[in-house]
Amino acid sequence: MSIFVAAAAALAVLASLGLLGRAADSGPQDLYSGTLDSVNSSSYPPAYYGSLHTYLNSAQLNSQGMSVDHDVIVIGAGLAGIAAATKLQAAGLSVVVLEARDRVGGRVQTATYDDSTAELGASVLHGDISNPLAQPLTGLGVRRAIFDPGWDSQTVLALPGSGNADIDPSLASSSTWLGFLAAAEALCTATLADIVEGLSPDSAPGEDKLPSCQPPPPPPPSPSPVLAPSLQDAVDAYLASAPLTAAARRALLARIRLVEGQAGAHASSLSLAYAFAVGPTSGVDDLVVSGLGAVVDRLAADLDVRLGTTVRSISHGDLAAGVTDASGAALSAQFVLCTLPLGLLRTGAVDIQPPLPDQLTRAMWRLGVGGAAALALWFDQPFWDLSWQSFAQEPGTASQAQGWVRFTPLYSLTWSPALVATLTGPALDSLAGKTDDEVAAAVLATLGSMLGGGTPPTPLHWELARWDRDPLTLGGYTYYPVGSSPSDRATLGEPVSGSLVFAGEAASLEHPSTAHGAWASGEQAAGLILHSLAQSREGCAAQCPLR
């Protein structure tokens, strides 16, 4: 085998490990300028049978001796489910949405107090022009406030008693950050060279020469492949070699902790190749002043949503599918579109028969689910610097995000004297096993420490959402762990059989881990069903009836 063939084999290995990325204009941004189609494609083999069946009208159903309750059953009334159901219903299909909660919205949860709102789940709308949610929100005429969640708008306070000045974000916005990204890219390039060098003329991916590059088996997943670098690997390597000032070093570590917070996972778990995978959007970021929850209610108002309906099983086949809920009631349809969060889906709480293909199961377990919680605090009046868009305390060490809690003041956005504390993966570790009251007390203690010591005012009201402990989510948004790649998301979005397809932010290639990614994924999955409808109508002399 020539070195060129060996290199090609190595590229395939890296694709399976999540070490190669997409071009800047074709989806999530990463550390590479090249493209490799297989990184962004489903891992199903080319001959895989999974494609949705052609829609059957009432006459065709009768000829098959079949009857169904609905054309489509959508499981989950989060953004993905609402987007899918809206698109399918607009095309004339009979759609029912089954939701276990007593509300719609999924991981959108708006807390209210004294006529003001605070988001405990999805909150920021990234890009008010190209965001897939922009058009439906504009149609509703909701009022939004510009909010910049980026690094340059952060206020990062020094550790109390350290004698240090507060962190200057600009120190990690220019040469320091660019230097780190260059070092990270070099680390990934070196990893590629090591793999190519390790391939003997007779070896190939999956053979004995590269046992660590074998794809993980179905759950429980195997340990992450040792050849794939993590974000923490790059941080450690850069700090060991770069001549940084103490202030620049502190700023870099704080920015890395912010990346950890956005993913809800430790830097040692995040794939270096996709740690910064964010789909491009244009326009400004903003918040919905009246609350996303009220917007979601309006978006779902015309849909047949059945709240309090917990799905326990899904059966799927070539031409039809069915679900059974916790009460034993059953419904059938030509298609089932499942939008359950990945954290819940992986538990097996919903029995799916026939079982999901191995490729899909592996993809589900290669992706990570971040830990997340949010605490909204209402006070009598603001006691923080009103110029702050968001603020946090710098981490204590390079490897731990000690006390990393991010606060977002709402006063300048909605005139409400409220703070929303966001706690994700690393910051949640020390709070595991604590009650809600203990979590609130710990966050208030952190707030007091950050603002100069002492006890902060007693909040008038507070509400806490712990997504990692919510039985219907079991985590926040998904992220790319070491060894995963966009291929895993593409696999999640492929039809499982002739009648079952999944959607949600975990299945979004271009906008993963976002509310608008969930919406776009729901529309995309609905598009697959509508394609089957279009196929059914081809060749009809007259318009084919739907029912």
HELIX and SHEET records of a PDB file:
HELIX    1   1 ILE A    3  LEU A   17  1                                  15    
HELIX    2   2 ASP A   37  ASN A   40  5                                   4    
HELIX    3   3 SER A   58  SER A   63  1                                   6    
HELIX    4   4 LEU A   79  ALA A   90  1                                  12    
HELIX    5   5 ALA A  134  LEU A  140  1                                   7    
HELIX    6   6 TRP A  151  SER A  153  5                                   3    
HELIX    7   7 PRO A  169  ALA A  172  5                                   4    
HELIX    8   8 SER A  175  GLY A  198  1                                  24    
HELIX    9   9 PRO A  211  CYS A  213  5                                   3    
HELIX   10  10 LEU A  231  SER A  241  1                                  11    
HELIX   11  11 ALA A  246  ALA A  263  1                                  18    
HELIX   12  12 LEU A  292  LEU A  299  1                                   8    
HELIX   13  13 LEU A  342  LEU A  345  1                                   4    
HELIX   14  14 ASP A  358  ARG A  366  1                                   9    
HELIX   15  15 TYR A  411  THR A  414  1                                   4    
HELIX   16  16 GLY A  425  LEU A  428  1                                   4    
HELIX   17  17 ASP A  429  LEU A  431  5                                   3    
HELIX   18  18 ASP A  436  MET A  450  1                                  15    
HELIX   19  19 PRO A  486  LEU A  492  1                                   7    
HELIX   20  20 GLU A  505  ALA A  507  5                                   3    
HELIX   21  21 ALA A  515  ARG A  537  1                                  23    
SHEET    1   A 7 VAL A 305  ARG A 306  0                                        
SHEET    2   A 7 VAL A  95  LEU A  98  1                                        
SHEET    3   A 7 HIS A  70  ILE A  75  1                                        
SHEET    4   A 7 ALA A 330  CYS A 338  1                                        
SHEET    5   A 7 ALA A 321  ASP A 325 -1                                        
SHEET    6   A 7 VAL A 311  HIS A 316 -1                                        
SHEET    7   A 7 ASP A 351  GLN A 353  1                                        
SHEET    1   B 5 VAL A 305  ARG A 306  0                                        
SHEET    2   B 5 VAL A  95  LEU A  98  1                                        
SHEET    3   B 5 HIS A  70  ILE A  75  1                                        
SHEET    4   B 5 ALA A 330  CYS A 338  1                                        
SHEET    5   B 5 LEU A 500  PHE A 502  1                                        
SHEET    1   C 2 THR A 110  TYR A 113  0                                        
SHEET    2   C 2 SER A 116  GLU A 119 -1                                        
SHEET    1   D 2 ARG A 144  ILE A 146  0                                        
SHEET    2   D 2 ASP A 286  VAL A 288 -1                                        
SHEET    1   E 2 GLN A 154  LEU A 157  0                                        
SHEET    2   E 2 SER A 390  GLN A 393  1                                        
SHEET    1   F 2 GLY A 368  VAL A 369  0                                        
SHEET    2   F 2 THR A 478  TYR A 479 -1                                        
SHEET    1   G 4 ARG A 406  PRO A 409  0                                        
SHEET    2   G 4 ALA A 418  THR A 424 -1                                        
SHEET    3   G 4 ALA A 372  TRP A 378 -1                                        
SHEET    4   G 4 HIS A 461  ARG A 466 -1                                        
END                                                                             
